[in-house]
Amino acid sequence: MTEREEHDLISRVLSGDEHAYRGLVDHYKHYAFTIAFIILDNRAEAEEAAQDAFIKAFQHLRSFQRQSRFSTWLYRIVFNTAISYQRKRKTVYHDIEKQILLHPHETGHELEREDKQRFVNQAIHQLNDADRMAVQLYYLQEFSLEEVAGMMQQPINTIKVRIHRARQRLAQELMHVLKQEALTL
Amino acid sequence: MNAPQDERLWHYLDGLLTPAEKAEVEREIHRSPELRQRLEAMRHVTHYLRAGKIEEPSRDFTAAVMGNLHRKTASGGLSPRNGLLLLLGIVVAVLSISFLMGKGSYDSQTLVPLDQLNAPGQVMPDLPSFHVNAKWIISALMVVAMGLAFVVLDQTVLRPFLKKRLLHP
């Protein structure tokens, strides 16, 4: 969808054609849901938060300044909505797949690619929330440092530090596993 | 890990080095098995992060949004924990005041002499004096506080709890 088509849809919505909003939802729902999922790590909650964000965006569409991209504005709403969901909940729900723990000391075999993948996945959930979100959003296709900074409402330099710290920590954890693997060979 | 060296390795993986810097890093990697191992870990992390996929929402996602465009959205209100703390605060305040009322702390009446407010030289209408019953005011405030407590209980504890039970039976 071009920026012009996007603005046409927004104009139609603002002039009372609510059905035009369907085009925007269809176009952005995958990224919106993925952002919410990165933050909440639970499909049901992410779905609810992303839907809530689209509804909020519709209800506040008049306040959207067309100087910026609609996606940037929308993703910020998604981010804030998901964060407020995260704050409200007491229990952290993880997908069952992510709860399968891999203990490096217990394996005598070479770590297979899939196992390493699972290990990094496990390690990433041990990062602090802000670092984890920054690094995952940055590597999610399309997002630049500026966009991640805009979404998280933090300075670009802070985001740079978060990304660097997160991947450094992940590499460190993985190095530890690789060393253990070398010792058991 | 050596921070400046790691920074260079990340830049190498991100393709941010000049051809000369890149060649130098490659020479170092060739010489040092430790550096190779470190780079392998970094490469795997980068690969994993880049492989992060775009998630697929449910099929009725759009329909759910379009059917609720005018619904009141969840506001960024109190968390259940803060709600419980506020509720506890209100209950403690109400109980403390009830205790003080039982002890007769608010039994006295205060006279408000509005008829003596006239300053010399000013023309003021005659105002009556009246008594303020502190007990009556405190009782009214307690009723309001109890009402507020019920609203807090409903909005921050009961509703989120029931909603969560529905989402994760």
Interface residues (C-beta under 8 A of the other chain):
Chain A: E18 H19 Y21 R22 V25 D26 K29 H30 Y31 A32 F33 T34 F37 R43 A44 E45 A46 E47 E48 A50 Q51 D52 F54 I55 K56 F58 Q59 N80 T81 S84 Y85 R87 K88 R89 K90 Y93 K116 Q117 V120 N121 V135 Q136 Y139 L140 Q141 H164 R167 Q168 L170 A171 Q172 L174 M175 L178 K179
Chain B: M1 D6 E7 W10 Q37 R38 E40 A41 M42 H44 V45 T46 Y48 L49 R50 G52 I54 E55 E56 P57 S58 F61 T62 A64 V65 M66 N68 L69 H70 R71 T73 A74 G76 S79 P80 R81 P160 K164 L167 H168
